[in-house]
Amino acid sequence: MQSNEAWIQRDADVVWHGFTQMSTYAANRPLIIERGEQREVIDVDGNRYLDAISSLWVTTLGHHVPELDAAIVDQLSRIAHSTMLGNGNRVAIEFAEALARVVPVDQPHVLFASDGAAAVEQALKIAFQYWWLKGRRERTTYLTLADAYHGDTVGSLSLGAGGFGTDLFDPLRFPVLRAPSVPALIDLVRERADVVAAVVIEPLVQGAAGMLLHDPTALQTLGAECRRLGVLLVCDEVATGFGRTGTLFASEQCGLRPDLLCLGKGITGGYLPMSATVAAGSVYDAFLGPDLSEFTLYHGHSYGGNALAAAVALRHLQLLDEWDVLANVRARSAQLLSLLHERVAAKPSVKEIRIRGLMAGVELSPPAEGLRWGRRVCAAAADRGVLLRPLGDVVVLMPMLTTTAEEIDRIVDALEAALDEVCE
């Protein structure tokens, strides 16, 4: 069996990793993962790591969950994939029915895709065409928050506030109006309602912005104003959906009923690529008209509504309820918050702690530029068997929804020791 170092070389020889500088890839000591068990991943050398980033925020119940494994095997005995363009698939219908019963959307209709950015892209196109069909073709402007991140396709990138090395793509991006806060966004909606196609927000937590938190009451007011003024509201719950914030969807905590809801990441429990754009009936109905006409949404993906993904997504949604996972999220969130304030918050190297559910960011305060504290702290935590991930100098903690009390202790132990090693 080859060592981790040998696999790193084989990897670098043929794979191009996203958001990764390949010239320094090997020097940054990447892990080559071979398998997973419960909330741990295991590298090719047999070393175990607690996956406290949920494999980039997607894994919810654990790795190698017998019930989810069985759902895929069962569906595989029937069919792995059939197109959803002009035809249906039994298990995709069953999952859409189950999803429709729980999403905070009125008379929901589900358009499937394969990743979160695509779900956002679909929402942008639906909102644009909606107003075109309504004869309001001046309504082409999108409003969003400063520091927003909604994906890396051209449309979703346009919504984003830049960063992550994306400025060079500015010539490709369409203009967006941004507000520095939710109250300012409400004012912007009131001022520009007549030209707005949609307001796009991440409810409660702006994840990739460094776990920035927003007041639920202010978001509820935003939703009410959008409804009063006839402005479409898009809630991007790619990161916050499926229990991550302590309710099944973050919109619930804000009293929001979006016109379009974007879902991804945790939708299949981290098993297979899938996302969805859920449209309210009032939006969906605007697209009903003659066959092959301008009322048709000419958009769809080859693997949208994949049967294997739908089967595991359906079982995952059932298990969230059967295992009372949301209660565990709330309990572990309270524990994590308490431990971070008790053992981490007072350190001179820590600027702020932000947490909602099991989405947490520990913002560091390096004394100078270029120290790369975030990356170095995460590397030191990995040396202690816990996987964390930096967003600049914000250390992200994103444990799985089934994480135990002992594992929360283990995460904070590793973080505290890593901060002491790197920053003190």
PATORMI-124598 format. One record per residue (C-alpha): residue number from 0; x, y, z. Coordinates in steps of 0.5 Angstrom, whole numbers, always signed. Layout:
N
+-----+-------+-------+-------+
: pos :    c1 :    c2 :    c3 :
+-----+-------+-------+-------+
: NUM :     X :     Y :     Z :
...
+-----+-------+-------+-------+
end
This chain:
424
+-----+-------+-------+-------+
: pos :    c1 :    c2 :    c3 :
+-----+-------+-------+-------+
:   0 :    +0 :    +0 :    +0 :
:   1 :    +3 :    +7 :    -2 :
:   2 :    +4 :   +12 :    +3 :
:   3 :    +0 :   +19 :    +4 :
:   4 :    +6 :   +22 :    +1 :
:   5 :    +6 :   +18 :    -5 :
:   6 :    -1 :   +19 :    -6 :
:   7 :    +0 :   +27 :    -6 :
:   8 :    +5 :   +26 :   -12 :
:   9 :    +0 :   +22 :   -16 :
:  10 :    -6 :   +27 :   -14 :
:  11 :    -2 :   +33 :   -16 :
:  12 :    +0 :   +30 :   -23 :
:  13 :    -7 :   +29 :   -25 :
:  14 :   -12 :   +33 :   -21 :
:  15 :   -13 :   +40 :   -21 :
:  16 :   -16 :   +42 :   -14 :
:  17 :   -21 :   +48 :   -13 :
:  18 :   -19 :   +54 :    -9 :
:  19 :   -12 :   +51 :    -9 :
:  20 :    -6 :   +54 :   -11 :
:  21 :    -3 :   +47 :   -14 :
:  22 :    +4 :   +50 :   -14 :
:  23 :    +4 :   +49 :    -6 :
:  24 :    -1 :   +44 :    -6 :
:  25 :    +4 :   +38 :    -4 :
:  26 :    +8 :   +43 :    +1 :
:  27 :    +1 :   +44 :    +5 :
:  28 :    +1 :   +37 :    +7 :
:  29 :    -6 :   +35 :    +4 :
:  30 :    -9 :   +29 :    +7 :
:  31 :   -11 :   +23 :    +2 :
:  32 :   -18 :   +20 :    +5 :
:  33 :   -19 :   +13 :    +4 :
:  34 :   -25 :   +12 :    +8 :
:  35 :   -30 :   +15 :   +13 :
:  36 :   -33 :   +12 :   +19 :
:  37 :   -39 :   +16 :   +23 :
:  38 :   -36 :   +23 :   +24 :
:  39 :   -29 :   +21 :   +22 :
:  40 :   -25 :   +21 :   +16 :
:  41 :   -19 :   +16 :   +15 :
:  42 :   -13 :   +17 :   +11 :
:  43 :    -9 :   +12 :    +7 :
:  44 :    -4 :   +11 :   +12 :
:  45 :   -10 :   +10 :   +17 :
:  46 :   -10 :   +16 :   +21 :
:  47 :   -16 :   +18 :   +24 :
:  48 :   -19 :   +25 :   +24 :
:  49 :   -25 :   +28 :   +27 :
:  50 :   -29 :   +31 :   +21 :
:  51 :   -31 :   +38 :   +24 :
:  52 :   -32 :   +41 :   +17 :
:  53 :   -37 :   +36 :   +15 :
:  54 :   -33 :   +35 :    +9 :
:  55 :   -34 :   +42 :    +7 :
:  56 :   -41 :   +43 :   +10 :
:  57 :   -45 :   +38 :    +7 :
:  58 :   -44 :   +31 :   +11 :
:  59 :   -50 :   +32 :   +16 :
:  60 :   -51 :   +25 :   +20 :
:  61 :   -44 :   +22 :   +19 :
:  62 :   -40 :   +18 :   +14 :
:  63 :   -42 :   +11 :   +12 :
:  64 :   -49 :   +11 :   +15 :
:  65 :   -52 :    +4 :   +14 :
:  66 :   -59 :    +7 :   +13 :
:  67 :   -56 :   +12 :    +8 :
:  68 :   -52 :    +6 :    +5 :
:  69 :   -58 :    +2 :    +4 :
:  70 :   -62 :    +7 :    +1 :
:  71 :   -57 :    +8 :    -5 :
:  72 :   -56 :    +0 :    -6 :
:  73 :   -64 :    -1 :    -6 :
:  74 :   -65 :    +5 :   -11 :
:  75 :   -59 :    +2 :   -15 :
:  76 :   -63 :    -5 :   -16 :
:  77 :   -68 :    -1 :   -20 :
:  78 :   -64 :    +5 :   -24 :
:  79 :   -59 :   +10 :   -23 :
:  80 :   -61 :   +15 :   -27 :
:  81 :   -66 :   +18 :   -32 :
:  82 :   -67 :   +24 :   -35 :
:  83 :   -72 :   +29 :   -32 :
:  84 :   -73 :   +33 :   -38 :
:  85 :   -80 :   +32 :   -41 :
:  86 :   -80 :   +26 :   -36 :
:  87 :   -81 :   +24 :   -29 :
:  88 :   -77 :   +19 :   -24 :
:  89 :   -81 :   +15 :   -19 :
:  90 :   -76 :   +17 :   -13 :
:  91 :   -75 :   +24 :   -15 :
:  92 :   -82 :   +25 :   -15 :
:  93 :   -83 :   +22 :    -8 :
:  94 :   -77 :   +26 :    -5 :
:  95 :   -80 :   +33 :    -8 :
:  96 :   -87 :   +31 :    -5 :
:  97 :   -83 :   +30 :    +2 :
:  98 :   -79 :   +36 :    +1 :
:  99 :   -86 :   +40 :    -1 :
: 100 :   -89 :   +38 :    +6 :
: 101 :   -83 :   +41 :   +10 :
: 102 :   -80 :   +47 :    +6 :
: 103 :   -82 :   +54 :    +8 :
: 104 :   -85 :   +56 :    +1 :
: 105 :   -92 :   +57 :    -1 :
: 106 :   -95 :   +51 :    -6 :
: 107 :   -88 :   +49 :    -7 :
: 108 :   -85 :   +46 :   -14 :
: 109 :   -78 :   +43 :   -14 :
: 110 :   -73 :   +44 :   -20 :
: 111 :   -67 :   +40 :   -19 :
: 112 :   -60 :   +41 :   -20 :
: 113 :   -53 :   +39 :   -18 :
: 114 :   -50 :   +44 :   -13 :
: 115 :   -51 :   +50 :    -9 :
: 116 :   -49 :   +55 :   -15 :
: 117 :   -53 :   +52 :   -20 :
: 118 :   -59 :   +53 :   -15 :
: 119 :   -58 :   +60 :   -14 :
: 120 :   -57 :   +61 :   -22 :
: 121 :   -63 :   +58 :   -23 :
: 122 :   -67 :   +62 :   -18 :
: 123 :   -64 :   +68 :   -22 :
: 124 :   -66 :   +66 :   -29 :
: 125 :   -73 :   +64 :   -26 :
: 126 :   -74 :   +71 :   -23 :
: 127 :   -71 :   +75 :   -29 :
: 128 :   -76 :   +71 :   -33 :
: 129 :   -82 :   +72 :   -28 :
: 130 :   -82 :   +79 :   -29 :
: 131 :   -81 :   +79 :   -37 :
: 132 :   -87 :   +74 :   -37 :
: 133 :   -91 :   +79 :   -33 :
: 134 :   -89 :   +85 :   -38 :
: 135 :   -85 :   +88 :   -33 :
: 136 :   -78 :   +88 :   -37 :
: 137 :   -75 :   +94 :   -33 :
: 138 :   -75 :   +89 :   -27 :
: 139 :   -68 :   +87 :   -28 :
: 140 :   -64 :   +89 :   -22 :
: 141 :   -62 :   +84 :   -16 :
: 142 :   -61 :   +87 :    -9 :
: 143 :   -56 :   +83 :    -4 :
: 144 :   -52 :   +84 :    +2 :
: 145 :   -45 :   +86 :    +3 :
: 146 :   -40 :   +81 :    +4 :
: 147 :   -45 :   +76 :    +0 :
: 148 :   -43 :   +69 :    -3 :
: 149 :   -47 :   +65 :    -7 :
: 150 :   -43 :   +61 :   -11 :
: 151 :   -38 :   +61 :   -17 :
: 152 :   -42 :   +61 :   -23 :
: 153 :   -42 :   +67 :   -27 :
: 154 :   -49 :   +69 :   -24 :
: 155 :   -48 :   +67 :   -17 :
: 156 :   -41 :   +70 :   -17 :
: 157 :   -45 :   +77 :   -19 :
: 158 :   -49 :   +77 :   -13 :
: 159 :   -42 :   +76 :    -9 :
: 160 :   -38 :   +81 :    -6 :
: 161 :   -32 :   +79 :    -9 :
: 162 :   -26 :   +76 :    -5 :
: 163 :   -23 :   +69 :    -6 :
: 164 :   -19 :   +72 :   -12 :
: 165 :   -25 :   +73 :   -16 :
: 166 :   -24 :   +80 :   -18 :
: 167 :   -21 :   +79 :   -24 :
: 168 :   -28 :   +76 :   -27 :
: 169 :   -31 :   +83 :   -26 :
: 170 :   -32 :   +84 :   -33 :
: 171 :   -36 :   +78 :   -33 :
: 172 :   -41 :   +80 :   -27 :
: 173 :   -47 :   +84 :   -28 :
: 174 :   -48 :   +90 :   -23 :
: 175 :   -52 :   +88 :   -17 :
: 176 :   -54 :   +93 :   -11 :
: 177 :   -51 :   +92 :    -5 :
: 178 :   -53 :   +94 :    +2 :
: 179 :   -48 :   +94 :    +8 :
: 180 :   -54 :   +91 :   +13 :
: 181 :   -61 :   +88 :   +13 :
: 182 :   -64 :   +95 :   +15 :
: 183 :   -60 :   +98 :   +10 :
: 184 :   -63 :   +93 :    +5 :
: 185 :   -70 :   +94 :    +7 :
: 186 :   -69 :  +102 :    +5 :
: 187 :   -66 :  +100 :    -1 :
: 188 :   -72 :   +95 :    -3 :
: 189 :   -77 :  +101 :    -1 :
: 190 :   -73 :  +106 :    -6 :
: 191 :   -72 :  +101 :   -12 :
: 192 :   -78 :   +96 :   -11 :
: 193 :   -80 :   +98 :   -18 :
: 194 :   -74 :   +96 :   -22 :
: 195 :   -72 :   +90 :   -17 :
: 196 :   -72 :   +83 :   -20 :
: 197 :   -71 :   +80 :   -13 :
: 198 :   -67 :   +81 :    -7 :
: 199 :   -63 :   +75 :    -5 :
: 200 :   -60 :   +73 :    +2 :
: 201 :   -57 :   +68 :    +6 :
: 202 :   -62 :   +68 :   +12 :
: 203 :   -59 :   +68 :   +19 :
: 204 :   -52 :   +67 :   +17 :
: 205 :   -47 :   +69 :   +12 :
: 206 :   -43 :   +63 :   +12 :
: 207 :   -37 :   +64 :    +7 :
: 208 :   -37 :   +71 :    +9 :
: 209 :   -34 :   +68 :   +16 :
: 210 :   -40 :   +66 :   +19 :
: 211 :   -43 :   +73 :   +20 :
: 212 :   -50 :   +73 :   +24 :
: 213 :   -56 :   +77 :   +22 :
: 214 :   -62 :   +79 :   +27 :
: 215 :   -68 :   +75 :   +25 :
: 216 :   -73 :   +80 :   +27 :
: 217 :   -70 :   +85 :   +22 :
: 218 :   -70 :   +79 :   +17 :
: 219 :   -77 :   +78 :   +18 :
: 220 :   -78 :   +86 :   +17 :
: 221 :   -75 :   +85 :   +10 :
: 222 :   -79 :   +79 :    +8 :
: 223 :   -85 :   +83 :   +10 :
: 224 :   -83 :   +89 :    +6 :
: 225 :   -82 :   +85 :    +0 :
: 226 :   -89 :   +82 :    +0 :
: 227 :   -92 :   +89 :    +1 :
: 228 :   -88 :   +92 :    -5 :
: 229 :   -89 :   +86 :    -9 :
: 230 :   -81 :   +84 :    -9 :
: 231 :   -79 :   +77 :   -10 :
: 232 :   -75 :   +74 :    -4 :
: 233 :   -70 :   +69 :    -6 :
: 234 :   -67 :   +65 :    +1 :
: 235 :   -60 :   +62 :    -1 :
: 236 :   -60 :   +56 :    +4 :
: 237 :   -55 :   +52 :    +1 :
: 238 :   -51 :   +52 :    +7 :
: 239 :   -56 :   +54 :   +13 :
: 240 :   -61 :   +48 :   +10 :
: 241 :   -63 :   +42 :   +13 :
: 242 :   -62 :   +43 :   +20 :
: 243 :   -55 :   +47 :   +21 :
: 244 :   -58 :   +52 :   +25 :
: 245 :   -62 :   +49 :   +29 :
: 246 :   -69 :   +49 :   +25 :
: 247 :   -70 :   +45 :   +19 :
: 248 :   -69 :   +51 :   +15 :
: 249 :   -66 :   +58 :   +18 :
: 250 :   -72 :   +62 :   +14 :
: 251 :   -76 :   +59 :   +20 :
: 252 :   -73 :   +63 :   +25 :
: 253 :   -74 :   +69 :   +21 :
: 254 :   -81 :   +68 :   +19 :
: 255 :   -79 :   +68 :   +12 :
: 256 :   -84 :   +65 :    +6 :
: 257 :   -79 :   +66 :    +0 :
: 258 :   -81 :   +66 :    -7 :
: 259 :   -75 :   +62 :    -9 :
: 260 :   -71 :   +58 :    -4 :
: 261 :   -64 :   +55 :    -6 :
: 262 :   -62 :   +48 :    -3 :
: 263 :   -56 :   +44 :    -3 :
: 264 :   -50 :   +42 :    +1 :
: 265 :   -53 :   +38 :    +6 :
: 266 :   -59 :   +36 :    +2 :
: 267 :   -57 :   +28 :    +1 :
: 268 :   -53 :   +28 :    +8 :
: 269 :   -46 :   +29 :    +4 :
: 270 :   -47 :   +23 :    +0 :
: 271 :   -48 :   +25 :    -7 :
: 272 :   -49 :   +32 :   -11 :
: 273 :   -56 :   +35 :   -11 :
: 274 :   -59 :   +41 :   -10 :
: 275 :   -66 :   +44 :   -11 :
: 276 :   -69 :   +51 :   -13 :
: 277 :   -76 :   +51 :   -10 :
: 278 :   -81 :   +56 :   -13 :
: 279 :   -87 :   +58 :   -10 :
: 280 :   -94 :   +57 :   -13 :
: 281 :   -95 :   +64 :   -15 :
: 282 :   -88 :   +64 :   -19 :
: 283 :   -89 :   +57 :   -22 :
: 284 :   -96 :   +59 :   -25 :
: 285 :   -93 :   +65 :   -29 :
: 286 :   -89 :   +60 :   -33 :
: 287 :   -96 :   +56 :   -35 :
: 288 :   -97 :   +57 :   -42 :
: 289 :   -97 :   +54 :   -49 :
: 290 :   -92 :   +48 :   -51 :
: 291 :   -86 :   +51 :   -53 :
: 292 :   -87 :   +58 :   -52 :
: 293 :   -84 :   +64 :   -49 :
: 294 :   -87 :   +61 :   -42 :
: 295 :   -83 :   +55 :   -42 :
: 296 :   -77 :   +55 :   -37 :
: 297 :   -71 :   +53 :   -42 :
: 298 :   -66 :   +51 :   -37 :
: 299 :   -65 :   +44 :   -34 :
: 300 :   -59 :   +40 :   -32 :
: 301 :   -57 :   +33 :   -35 :
: 302 :   -56 :   +30 :   -28 :
: 303 :   -62 :   +34 :   -25 :
: 304 :   -66 :   +30 :   -20 :
: 305 :   -61 :   +24 :   -21 :
: 306 :   -65 :   +18 :   -18 :
: 307 :   -59 :   +15 :   -13 :
: 308 :   -59 :   +22 :   -10 :
: 309 :   -66 :   +23 :   -10 :
: 310 :   -67 :   +16 :    -6 :
: 311 :   -61 :   +18 :    -1 :
: 312 :   -64 :   +25 :    +0 :
: 313 :   -71 :   +22 :    +1 :
: 314 :   -68 :   +17 :    +7 :
: 315 :   -64 :   +23 :   +10 :
: 316 :   -70 :   +27 :   +10 :
: 317 :   -73 :   +22 :   +14 :
: 318 :   -68 :   +20 :   +19 :
: 319 :   -67 :   +28 :   +21 :
: 320 :   -74 :   +27 :   +24 :
: 321 :   -73 :   +20 :   +26 :
: 322 :   -67 :   +21 :   +30 :
: 323 :   -69 :   +28 :   +33 :
: 324 :   -63 :   +31 :   +30 :
: 325 :   -65 :   +38 :   +31 :
: 326 :   -65 :   +37 :   +38 :
: 327 :   -58 :   +35 :   +38 :
: 328 :   -56 :   +41 :   +34 :
: 329 :   -59 :   +45 :   +39 :
: 330 :   -56 :   +42 :   +45 :
: 331 :   -49 :   +41 :   +42 :
: 332 :   -49 :   +48 :   +39 :
: 333 :   -50 :   +51 :   +47 :
: 334 :   -45 :   +46 :   +49 :
: 335 :   -40 :   +49 :   +44 :
: 336 :   -42 :   +56 :   +45 :
: 337 :   -41 :   +55 :   +52 :
: 338 :   -34 :   +52 :   +51 :
: 339 :   -31 :   +57 :   +46 :
: 340 :   -33 :   +63 :   +51 :
: 341 :   -30 :   +59 :   +57 :
: 342 :   -23 :   +57 :   +54 :
: 343 :   -22 :   +61 :   +47 :
: 344 :   -26 :   +68 :   +47 :
: 345 :   -21 :   +71 :   +52 :
: 346 :   -15 :   +69 :   +49 :
: 347 :   -11 :   +76 :   +46 :
: 348 :   -11 :   +72 :   +39 :
: 349 :   -19 :   +72 :   +38 :
: 350 :   -23 :   +78 :   +36 :
: 351 :   -30 :   +75 :   +36 :
: 352 :   -34 :   +68 :   +36 :
: 353 :   -40 :   +68 :   +32 :
: 354 :   -44 :   +62 :   +32 :
: 355 :   -51 :   +60 :   +30 :
: 356 :   -53 :   +52 :   +31 :
: 357 :   -47 :   +48 :   +29 :
: 358 :   -44 :   +54 :   +24 :
: 359 :   -39 :   +57 :   +28 :
: 360 :   -33 :   +62 :   +26 :
: 361 :   -27 :   +64 :   +31 :
: 362 :   -25 :   +70 :   +28 :
: 363 :   -17 :   +71 :   +30 :
: 364 :   -14 :   +78 :   +31 :
: 365 :    -6 :   +77 :   +28 :
: 366 :    -2 :   +83 :   +30 :
: 367 :    +1 :   +84 :   +23 :
: 368 :    -1 :   +82 :   +15 :
: 369 :    +1 :   +76 :   +12 :
: 370 :    +2 :   +71 :   +18 :
: 371 :    -4 :   +67 :   +16 :
: 372 :    -6 :   +65 :   +23 :
: 373 :   -12 :   +62 :   +20 :
: 374 :    -9 :   +57 :   +16 :
: 375 :    -4 :   +55 :   +21 :
: 376 :    -9 :   +54 :   +26 :
: 377 :   -12 :   +49 :   +22 :
: 378 :    -6 :   +46 :   +20 :
: 379 :    -4 :   +45 :   +28 :
: 380 :   -11 :   +42 :   +29 :
: 381 :   -10 :   +37 :   +24 :
: 382 :    -4 :   +35 :   +27 :
: 383 :    -8 :   +34 :   +33 :
: 384 :   -13 :   +30 :   +29 :
: 385 :   -19 :   +35 :   +28 :
: 386 :   -20 :   +38 :   +21 :
: 387 :   -22 :   +45 :   +21 :
: 388 :   -22 :   +50 :   +15 :
: 389 :   -20 :   +57 :   +15 :
: 390 :   -24 :   +63 :   +11 :
: 391 :   -18 :   +68 :   +12 :
: 392 :   -17 :   +69 :   +19 :
: 393 :   -24 :   +66 :   +21 :
: 394 :   -23 :   +59 :   +23 :
: 395 :   -29 :   +55 :   +21 :
: 396 :   -32 :   +50 :   +26 :
: 397 :   -38 :   +46 :   +22 :
: 398 :   -39 :   +39 :   +26 :
: 399 :   -44 :   +34 :   +24 :
: 400 :   -51 :   +35 :   +26 :
: 401 :   -50 :   +28 :   +30 :
: 402 :   -44 :   +30 :   +33 :
: 403 :   -43 :   +28 :   +41 :
: 404 :   -42 :   +32 :   +47 :
: 405 :   -35 :   +28 :   +47 :
: 406 :   -33 :   +30 :   +40 :
: 407 :   -35 :   +37 :   +42 :
: 408 :   -30 :   +37 :   +47 :
: 409 :   -25 :   +34 :   +43 :
: 410 :   -26 :   +40 :   +38 :
: 411 :   -25 :   +45 :   +43 :
: 412 :   -19 :   +42 :   +46 :
: 413 :   -16 :   +42 :   +39 :
: 414 :   -17 :   +49 :   +37 :
: 415 :   -15 :   +51 :   +44 :
: 416 :    -8 :   +48 :   +43 :
: 417 :    -7 :   +50 :   +36 :
: 418 :    -9 :   +57 :   +38 :
: 419 :    -3 :   +57 :   +44 :
: 420 :    +2 :   +53 :   +39 :
: 421 :    +1 :   +58 :   +33 :
: 422 :    -1 :   +65 :   +36 :
: 423 :    +1 :   +65 :   +43 :
+-----+-------+-------+-------+
end
